Amino acid sequence: MGDILLASGILIGLIIIMTIILLSLRKRLISREGNSAPGGFSLHELKQLRARGDLTEEEYNRARDVIIQQAKQSDITVAERDAGT
């Protein structure tokens, strides 16, 4: 009886740990999708490139607009998906 309880406890613990890991990975992937430009840059990285002079103000504004549009489109897609359930 004690062996069964121990094994069950270990199994439940592993399930909880795996769930936490998967939720963490999911959150990280979702946050990257909404904040990246086509080249994979975040808004913060774009600001750094502009500050270093690697991007002109015009290039920065175009890339920023793309990221914002992607985020808006992502929000619309999520809202449509949620409305369907």
N, C-alpha and C positions, 0 to 999 in steps of 0.2 A: 504494500500500500504506500509506503514511504517513497519507494523508487518511482512509482507512478506520479506522485505529487511533485517530486523533484524534476522529473522529465517534463511534466506539464508546465511547471514554472519556468524552466529553461526555454521551452518552446514559445511560451507566451512572451518572454523577455526578448527573444530573437525577433519575433513578429513585430513587437513594438519598436525595436531598434531599426529594423528594415523599413517600417512605415515612416519613421522620422527621417531617415536618409532619403527615401523616395520623395517625400514632400519637400525636403530641402532642395533637392535637384530640380524638381518641377518648378518651384518658386524661382530659382536661379535662371532656368531656361526661359520662363515667361518674362522675367524682367529684362533679359537680354533682347528678346524679340521686339519689345515695344520701344526700346531706347537706342536702337542701332540704325545707322544709315546703311545704304547698300554696301559700303566697304567694311561694315562692321564697327563703325565708330559710335561712341556714345556722345551725348551733348557735352559732357565734361571733357572728353578727349578732343572734340572739335574746338572747344574754347582754348584748350592748351595749345593746339596747333595754330590757332589764330594769334594767340599771345606771343608765340615764338616766331611768328612771321611766315610759317609754312603755308598758311592759307590767307588769301586776301579777304577783305571784309565781304566782298561779293560772293566768293566761294563759300565762306562760312555761312552766310545768310541762305544760300541755296541749299546747302547740306542740312542746315537747321530746319528749313521748311520741309524737306523730305522726311526727316525724322518726325516732325510734328504731324505731318499728313499720315505717316505710317501708324503713329499712335492713335490718331483719330479713327482710322480705318479699322484698327485692331479693336478699339472700343465698340464700334458699330457692329463688327462681326460677333463679338462676345455678347452684345445686347440682343442681336438677332438669334443667336444660338440659345440664350437663356429664355427668350420669349417663346421659343419653339418647344420648350420642355415643360 
